[in-house]
């Protein structure tokens, strides 16, 4: 199975990876500002990719098998929007500390 993202699915995945990257950079800068650099926070981002991005890719790969051609796409968008909102809230909360 290959993952073919089309249209807004591709933009959703870009938004997910972009927000993960922004959150990673903010966390990296905050650890530098504290003076205690620890690489364990990177493992959290790898775990997030495994738990959030991989299921989105699996859903995208299963869309050709969907007889309705829209059910799995809706699940993909719901999952993508949930991940985007999670990272937007994380970024907002990192500035409120």
Secondary structure, DSSP 8 states (H G I E B T S, - for coil): ------THHHHHHHHHHHHHHHHHHHHHHHHHHHT---THHHHHHHHHIIIIIHHHHHHHHHGGG-SSSSHHHHHHHHHHHHHHHHHHHHHHHHH--
